[in-house]
């Protein structure tokens, strides 16, 4: 399972400058300034959180990851703006309509049940809330890298554009937008 891979590699995990630049861009472009309660699923060591705090000082971000080692890597980095939770995107421990924005950055390929995760996101988003699924590289490149690494992540693939549109619509999302250049994102609104 991918979570074993990330648990094993969490101590050595390094976020590149390129990933940080794209993370900043994603936060600045896609997270609304009025988002006060944000959920970051598959947060890793918290690459997005410093940019979220810079943009929205009084926001509260809940960071969920299956790899406890990644969450421990965040410990002490952020003040009261960030709360870490060991959990899965497929079974979010939150009430219905809790969050203004949900972001999944560089993590979606590793979700065991991608469709259930999208439905869970819809459930915990407030009305008119935004889901953002993004990656610092295009899907084809990520899929090629995962196959090359092999092991637990060899089958952790980014679905194609048609799959995303179909599942997001089925879950109830509207205003779906897809962007791809040297990184990609897809967004939907509840």
C-alpha positions as CSV (number, residue, x, y, z in Angstrom):
1,X,0.0,0.0,0.0
2,X,1.1,3.5,-0.8
3,X,0.8,4.6,2.9
4,X,3.6,2.2,3.8
5,X,5.8,3.8,1.1
6,X,5.1,7.3,2.6
7,X,5.6,6.1,6.1
8,X,8.9,4.6,5.2
9,X,10.1,7.6,3.3
10,X,8.7,10.3,5.6
11,X,12.0,11.1,7.4
12,X,13.9,11.7,4.1
13,X,11.0,13.3,2.2
14,X,12.1,16.6,0.6
15,X,9.8,19.1,-1.1
16,X,11.5,20.6,-4.2
17,X,11.6,24.3,-4.9
18,X,9.6,23.6,-8.1
19,X,6.9,21.9,-6.0
20,X,6.8,24.8,-3.6
21,X,6.5,27.3,-6.5
22,X,3.5,25.4,-7.9
23,X,2.0,24.9,-4.4
24,X,2.1,28.7,-3.9
25,X,0.6,29.3,-7.3
26,X,-2.2,26.8,-6.6
27,X,-3.0,28.4,-3.3
28,X,-2.9,31.9,-4.7
29,X,-5.0,31.1,-7.8
30,X,-7.5,28.6,-6.4
31,X,-8.2,29.0,-2.7
32,X,-10.7,31.8,-2.2
33,X,-9.7,34.6,0.3
34,X,-12.9,34.1,2.2
35,X,-12.1,30.4,2.9
36,X,-11.9,30.2,6.7
37,X,-12.0,26.4,7.1
38,X,-9.8,24.4,4.8
39,X,-9.2,20.7,4.5
40,X,-5.9,19.5,3.0
41,X,-6.1,15.7,2.3
42,X,-2.8,13.9,1.8
43,X,-1.0,16.9,3.2
44,X,2.4,15.2,3.6
45,X,4.6,17.5,5.6
46,X,2.5,20.6,4.9
47,X,3.8,22.2,1.8
48,X,0.6,24.1,1.3
49,X,0.0,25.4,4.8
50,X,2.6,28.2,4.9
51,X,1.1,29.6,1.7
52,X,-2.5,29.3,3.0
53,X,-1.5,31.1,6.2
54,X,0.3,33.8,4.1
55,X,-2.9,34.3,2.0
56,X,-5.5,33.9,4.7
57,X,-4.0,34.7,8.1
58,X,-7.2,33.8,10.1
59,X,-7.9,30.6,8.3
60,X,-8.0,27.2,10.0
61,X,-6.5,24.3,8.1
62,X,-7.1,20.6,8.9
63,X,-4.4,18.4,7.5
64,X,-5.2,14.7,7.0
65,X,-2.7,12.1,6.0
66,X,-2.4,8.3,6.3
67,X,1.4,8.5,7.0
68,X,1.9,9.5,10.6
69,X,5.5,10.1,9.9
70,X,4.5,12.9,7.5
71,X,2.3,14.5,10.1
72,X,5.0,14.3,12.7
73,X,7.3,16.1,10.3
74,X,4.9,19.1,10.5
75,X,4.9,19.1,14.3
76,X,5.8,22.5,15.7
77,X,6.0,24.1,12.2
78,X,2.7,25.9,12.4
79,X,0.9,27.6,15.3
80,X,-2.8,27.3,16.0
81,X,-3.8,27.7,12.3
82,X,-3.2,24.0,11.5
83,X,-4.5,20.8,13.0
84,X,-3.2,17.4,11.9
85,X,-5.3,14.2,11.7
86,X,-4.1,10.7,10.9
87,X,-6.8,9.5,8.5
88,X,-7.9,8.7,5.0
89,X,-9.7,10.6,2.2
90,X,-12.2,7.8,1.9
91,X,-13.5,8.1,5.5
92,X,-13.2,11.7,6.6
93,X,-13.8,12.2,10.4
94,X,-15.9,15.3,9.9
95,X,-19.5,16.3,10.0
96,X,-21.4,17.2,6.8
97,X,-20.8,20.6,5.3
98,X,-17.8,21.5,7.5
99,X,-15.3,23.1,5.0
100,X,-15.2,26.0,2.7
101,X,-12.4,24.5,0.6
102,X,-10.9,21.1,0.2
103,X,-7.5,20.7,-1.5
104,X,-5.7,17.5,-2.5
105,X,-2.2,18.3,-3.7
106,X,0.2,15.7,-5.0
107,X,-1.7,12.9,-3.3
108,X,-4.8,11.9,-5.2
109,X,-3.1,9.0,-7.2
110,X,-2.3,7.3,-3.9
111,X,-5.9,7.2,-2.7
112,X,-7.2,3.6,-2.4
113,X,-10.8,4.4,-3.5
114,X,-10.7,7.6,-5.5
115,X,-14.4,7.7,-6.2
116,X,-15.4,7.3,-2.5
117,X,-12.9,10.1,-1.7
118,X,-14.6,12.5,-4.1
119,X,-18.0,11.6,-2.6
120,X,-16.6,12.2,0.9
121,X,-15.3,15.6,-0.2
122,X,-18.7,16.5,-1.4
123,X,-20.2,15.4,1.9
124,X,-18.0,17.5,4.1
125,X,-17.9,20.6,1.8
126,X,-20.2,23.5,2.7
127,X,-22.7,24.6,0.0
128,X,-20.8,26.5,-2.7
129,X,-17.5,25.1,-1.3
130,X,-14.7,24.3,-3.7
131,X,-12.8,21.0,-4.2
132,X,-9.3,21.3,-5.7
133,X,-7.4,18.3,-6.9
134,X,-3.9,19.3,-8.1
135,X,-0.5,17.9,-8.9
136,X,2.8,19.5,-9.5
137,X,3.3,17.5,-12.8
138,X,1.0,16.5,-15.6
139,X,-0.9,13.2,-15.2
140,X,1.1,11.3,-17.8
141,X,4.4,12.2,-16.2
142,X,3.2,11.3,-12.7
143,X,1.9,7.9,-13.9
144,X,5.2,7.2,-15.7
145,X,7.2,8.1,-12.5
146,X,5.0,5.8,-10.4
147,X,5.3,2.9,-12.8
148,X,9.1,3.4,-12.8
149,X,9.4,3.6,-9.0
150,X,7.4,0.4,-8.8
151,X,6.6,-1.4,-5.5
152,X,3.6,-0.1,-3.6
153,X,3.0,2.9,-5.8
154,X,3.4,1.3,-9.3
155,X,-0.4,1.3,-9.8
156,X,-1.1,4.7,-8.1
157,X,-2.2,6.6,-11.2
158,X,-3.9,9.9,-11.9
159,X,-7.2,9.2,-13.7
160,X,-7.9,10.8,-17.1
161,X,-9.9,14.0,-17.6
162,X,-13.0,12.1,-18.6
163,X,-13.0,10.1,-15.4
164,X,-12.6,13.2,-13.3
165,X,-15.5,15.0,-15.0
166,X,-17.7,11.9,-14.8
167,X,-17.2,11.2,-11.1
168,X,-17.3,14.9,-10.0
169,X,-20.6,15.3,-11.8
170,X,-21.9,12.0,-10.3
171,X,-21.0,13.3,-6.8
172,X,-22.9,16.5,-7.4
173,X,-20.2,19.0,-8.3
174,X,-20.8,21.8,-10.7
175,X,-18.6,24.5,-12.4
176,X,-15.9,21.9,-13.1
177,X,-12.7,23.3,-14.5
178,X,-9.6,21.4,-15.7
179,X,-6.2,22.9,-16.4
180,X,-3.1,21.2,-17.6
181,X,0.3,22.5,-18.6
182,X,3.5,21.7,-16.6
183,X,1.1,20.9,-13.6
184,X,-2.6,20.2,-13.5
185,X,-5.7,20.9,-11.4
186,X,-9.3,20.1,-11.5
187,X,-11.9,22.0,-9.5
188,X,-15.5,21.7,-8.7
189,X,-18.1,23.6,-6.6
190,X,-20.7,22.0,-4.4
